[in-house]
């Protein structure tokens, strides 16, 4: 079993170790060559990469070595250092069409996890996040069909500055 307290913490992905993104089994990091008990199974690169340790992700060493990134796309923020941290030093999340990271207060939000309408209602934030999401003119009727890990899936973010929740929706 892997001791996650010794693994890096990611500002924009604080719940990483509760997700399915990390593979908890022995492997050899293709970046540093170390034997590890937890790793990311890939990144956006032309190289054939299927084992990257979390230290090589956090340091940016893997992104540099393989000329790649870990997040497919995101909203724009003005600080290039924040873009670098998100794309090249933060593991993405599992989605249908590729990650899309939301921003607020000119910084990237923390990705909290997969949600459906039920979970948002239980948290008491459904009206707030669906009102904002509907203004984006993306998927119509998302509130009716959104299901955690379903064919229409929700990805919940929270601003690390003002605390506001934001929702991104994706479908298969």
N, C-alpha and C positions, 0 to 999 in steps of 0.2 A: 504494500500500500504506500502511496506517495504522501509525504508530509507537506501539505500545501502552505504551511506557515513559512517555509523556506523558499517559496516561489515568489517571483516578482508581483507587485501590485500594479494594476493598470488604471490610471486616472479615468480614462474614457470607457473602460470596461470593468467596473468594480466587482461584478458578479461572475466573472469569467469561469471560475472554478466550479460554479454551480450549473454551468451550461454543458452542452454536448460538444463544444468546440475543442476542448482539450482531451487528448487521448491519454488515459492513465494506464499505460503499460510500458514495458521496457522497450527502448529503442536507442539507436545511435544517431545523434544530431548530425545532419549533413553539413552543418555550418562549422561547428567547433570540434566535432568528432567525439564528444563525450557520450558515455552511456547515461541515459536519463530514464526516469520513471514516469515522466509526463511530457507531452509535446504537442505541437500544432501539426496537423497532417498536411498542410500545404499553404501556398501563398500564390499571389498573382505574379507569375514570372514565366519566361519561356523555358526555364530549366525544369527538370523532372525532380521536384522536391516533395517529399512526403513525411519528413521528420525534422522538425525544427524545435529546439528546446526553447523554453520560455525566456531564459536569460539572453539568448541570441535574438529573440524578438524584441525584448525590452531595451537592449543596448543599441538596436539598429544594425547590428553586425550582419544578420541574415538578409535584411533588405539591401544592404550595401553589397554583400558578397554575390547575391543572386540577381541584383538589379531589379528588385521587385517591390511589392507592397502587400499589405494584409487586408486592406479595405478597398472595395471596388470604386465607390463614389461617395461624395458627401456634399453638403451645402458648403458655400464659400464662407471663410472667415478671413480677416485681414492679416493676421499674424502668420507668416510662413513657418515659424517654429511650431505652431500648433498644428498646422497641416502636416508637417514632417512627423510630429509625434503620433498623430492619428494614423496616417497611411503607412508609415514605415516602422513604428514601434508599438502598435496596438493590435492585438488579434481582432479579427472581424467577428461577425456572428453568422450563424447559419440561416439562410433565407432562400426563398424560391428563385428569385431573379438576380441575386447578388446584393451585397450590403449597400444600404444608402444611409449615411450617418447624418443625423440632424444637428443643427447648431442653434444657439440662443445666446444673447448677450455677447456676440462676437467671439464665441468659443464653442467648441464641440460639447455636446451633451454627453452625459454618462448613459450608456446603454444598460438598461435594467433587465431586459429579458422579453420572452414571448408572452403575448397576452391575447385574450379574446374579449368580446363584449362583457361576458360574465365576470371576468377578473377585474375589468375596469369599473364595472358597476359595484363590485364588492369593495373596491378601493375608494369608491365615492368620487371618481374623477371622470366618469364616462361622458357626461354632458360637456365638460370643459375640453377634453381632448378630441371628441368627435366634432365639436363646433369648429375648432381650429383645423382639424383634418379636412372637414368638408369644404372649408374656404380654399383649400389647395386644388379643388376640382380634379381629384384623382379618381379613385374607385367610388362610384355611386353606391349608395345603400350599404356602405361598409359596416355600419352599426348592426344591420340585420344579419350579416353573414360572417362577421369576424369571429374566428374560433382559434383558441390557442393551439398552435401546431397544426392547424387545419389547412384546407385548400385556399382560404383567404385568411392570412395570418397577420397578426399585429405585432409590432416591435415597439416597446415602450422605452422612451428616453426621458431623462430629467436634467434640466439645466444645472450645472455645477455652481452657478452664481446666484440666480434668483429662485431656484427650486421648482420652476414651472415644469409640468409634465408635457411631453409631446409624443405624438403617435405617428408611426409610419406603417403603411399597409402594403402587403405584397400578396400575389396570388400565383398559383401554379398554372 
